[in-house]
């Protein structure tokens, strides 16, 4: 019997190579399109001054939500770092409505693979919760290299890609979990089309991200609509949230700054430091001390 012609094999190899290139092109398109629209108005700096990461208000809101969901689940800072690095790689921390095949949202989760409905996946708090639920099933994930832990959840075709975001994710996690005080700032310019404003919007967002106990330290009740009542002053523009620990206080304070553009927050103060929207340097300045986080909204 004569040897078969090598031509069909070449065609098979060519076809396979073409499909690989097609998949790579689709992946790169997603990464390019998700590459951070908007001005980089926010910054997080290392507590020791050894580095910084700049990002947009949209990315800040999503990073704050991812962190708050992890904190609400009682997870360690390492879990938050893994989640933030994953979202940085998958969507550049943008809640995008496209991706490879049916992938959606911050973590590019696929409805066809059991991650939820498209509507659920496009809810950042839900998407973060699903990521953490899968991460918690990975044995010893806190001791794994970040890229390995992320890959156990994501099953990505590019398993080494998460590692390059570890530094930035570590800075974000340190600030947003409250370990590094007064390290996250934003310019606080109101976002285009930001309809949510006022104390009720702030309370609702706190409950959305941290859970229904977010306002519990204030002795407040959560209403049927999901908004919590709380003490106000400055003409009803201030939400005051007592913090049971210094770390909890900085979690809430940094969360508020990250959401400043979306929720039209004008000023945040805690533990003798104050951030004010619209200042040229956006730094945390010294002020009178307080044991509660005070979030003042635009009038």
JOZIHU-V512446 format. One line per field, one symbol per residue. ss: DSSP state (A for helix, B for strand, O for the rest). psi: psi as a letter, one per 40 degrees, with the letter a starting at -180 (. if undefined). burial: 1 if it has 24 or more other C-alpha atoms within 12 Angstrom, else 0. A space follows every 10 residues. Layout:
ss: ???
psi: ???
burial: ???
This chain:
ss: OOOOOOAAAA AAAAAAAAAA AAAAAAAAAA AAAOOOOOOO OBBBBOOOOO OBBBBOAAAA AAAAAAAAAA AAOOOOAAAA AAAAAAAAAA AOOOOOOOOO OOBBOOOOBB AAAOOOOAAA AOOAAAAAAA AAAAAOOOOO AAAOOAAAAA AAAAOOOOOO AAAAAAAAAA AAAAAAOOOO OOOBBBOOOO OOOOOOOOAA AAAAAAAAAA OOOOOAAAOO OBOOOOOBOO OOOOOOOBBB BBOOOAAAAA AAAAAAAAOA AAAOBBBBBB OOBBBBOOOO OOOOBBOOOO OBBBBBBOO
psi: hiiihedddd dddddddddd dddddddddd dddefgiiig eiihiideee iihiiidddd dddddddddd ddefiidddd dddddddddd effhgifiah bfiiadefih deeeeaiddd dehddddddd dddddeehhf ddeiiddddd ddddfiegde dddeeddddd dddddeeedh ifehiidfhh ihehdhiidd ddddddddde ieededdefi ihideeiiii iiafffehhh hiheiddddd dddddddded ddefhdihii feihhhieid efihiiaiii eihhhhii.
burial: 0000000000 0000000000 0000001001 1001110000 1111110000 0011111111 1111111111 1110111111 1111111111 1111111111 0011111111 0000110101 1111111111 1101110000 1100011111 1111110000 1110111111 1111111111 1111111111 1000011111 1111111111 1111100000 0100011111 1100001111 1110011111 1111111111 1111111111 1111111100 0111000000 011111110
